Amino acid sequence: MPNWQAPHSEPMQLGAPTVVIAGAAGNFMAPAVAISPNGFKTVVDIDLLGTYNVFRAAYDVVAKPGASLIAITAPQAEQPLPQQVHVCAAKAGVNMVVKVLAMEWGKAGIRVNAISPGPIMGTEGVARMAPSDADKAAWTERTAVKRFGTPADIANAAIFLSSPEGSYITGTILDCDGGMKLGDASGDYLTAPSR
């Protein structure tokens, strides 16, 4: 067998990272009376401390100026949800980490934002929070765009935030949720009432 060699034998130099995404998430459905202190702490450790640790480590190696740091948060950061006290607290902390770091690191040319996804088909979150077809249908009906999101929807939001088109955006929590955060959109609002 011939000894094949790549046309360029010198190692490729990539340079400092320009995009870092912290997507840590831990979740389980439980009322507060059923969550142990360790269960609460575990979700806070994964979501909040995990995001901070990723960003803090990234600061030392990313391109300055020019880096875009993106956290994946959740609607529960701003919208209380029963059986989600641990996630609500952790993701609210993630949102504040994003905003504070945007203020502190802007001078270094680093932008820090977050994406708050709604229900994304094929994810563990949808499997846990809408386990049945009836649950999924009810959730879809309440969402303004009448569908679940896709991983590509979130990827496109991240691409935008990291692109030159997003270069003036920092400290922002971008809702990418099909209008879920707006509230229940299941009514018929396109038919004029009869008189």
Summary of the structure (lengths in Angstrom):
residues: 195
radius of gyration: 20.3
end to end distance: 84.4
largest distance: 84.4
contacts: 534
relative contact order: 0.15
helix: 45%
strand: 11%
